[in-house]
Amino acid sequence: MTPAEIKLKRTESLLMELIPEAISQLADARLHEVDVLDVKCSRGRSDAKVYLDPSLYDATEQSLIIKQLAKARPLIEDYIMKDQGWFRSPKLAFVFDDTFERSKNIEELFKKIAKERE
């Protein structure tokens, strides 16, 4: 692993800890229950995608939460900068992680194919 990759992983792990702390400080109580599953930073660490757990929410609640987090993004980034003493924070983008649903669909397709072959 190169030093740049190590720095990237370190930044991602720090953000995994700091983002839920920052969200818990927000005034909107609905956001306190949101679980952060993963954080992926861009190569230059200027942008970061924050993956959230969609299991507790339907589509309308998910869109509402994304809107609220988009409004609170500057506060969350400011919290991260102050906590770490950074000059700037990665620009955060919040998305709900749908990989579990996709993998479930793929497994169902494989089962269907296996049944057709029998």
N, C-alpha and C positions, 0 to 999 in steps of 0.2 A: 504494500500500500504506500502510495507516495505521500509526502508531507501535505500536499494540497487536499488529498482525499481524507487524510486524518483530520485536518482543520474543518473540512466540510461535515464530517460525521460528528465532530465535537460540537459544532454549531447546531446541527440538527438535534442532538441530544439535549443541549441546553434549552433550545426552543421547546422541546417536548415537556420540559419541566416548567418553564416560565409561562407559556401560553395558558395552561389551565389555572395557574396562580393568578394571572392577570384577568382572566375571565371571571374568576370567583370574586374579584374586587369590584366588578361592574354592578350597577344599580339594578339592572334587569334580572330578576330572579329566574326567569325562564332559561337564561343562558348558563346558569350555574350548574345545570344538570347535563350539559353537553360534554361528551367524552372525546378527547383528542386521541386518535388512533396512531397517527404517524405525521411526521413533518419531513418534507423533502425540499431541500434548498437547491437553487440553481448553482451552476458551476462557480459563478462569481459571488455567490452568497448575497446577491442583491434582492432576490425574490425567494419566497418560500410558500409552498403549498401545504396547507394544514388540512389533513384528512380527519373527518369527524365520523362518529358512529351513527349510522342511520337507523338502527334497529328499533329505537323507541318512538320514531316519528313517522307520520305519513307525509305525503308530498307537499301539502299546503303548509304544514308545520316546518318542514325542511326549508322551504323558500322563505318563510318568515324569519327563521333563525339565521339564514344566510344574509338576509337584508339587515338584521340587527347587528350581526357581527361585522358586516361591511361598514356600518355606521360607527361601530366601536373600534374599528381597526386602528385609527390614530392613537387612541388611548392605550390599546394593547401594545403597540409598537413603542410608545413613550415609556410604558412600564418596563419593557425589555431593555431599552437603552439606559434608563436610570439604574436598573438593578445590576446590569453588567458593566456600566460605565463606557458603553460603546458610543462612538461618534454618530453612527446611524444604525438603524435596524433594518433587517430585510423587509421588503414590502410583502405583507401577508395576503394570501388568497385562501379563502375558506371553501372547502367542498366536502360533500358527503361521500364517503367511500363506498362504492358499489361493487367492489371486487368479490365480496362474498356472494352476492346475488348472481354475478356472472359465473362464478365457479360452480354454483348450484345448478345453473342452467346448463352448463357444459356437462356436468355429471349426468343430468337427466338425458341429454342427447346421447351420451355414450351408452347409457342403459337401454335407450330406445334402439340404438344401432345393434347392440348385443342381442336384443330380443328378435329383431328382424333377421339376423343371421342364423338364429336357431331354427 
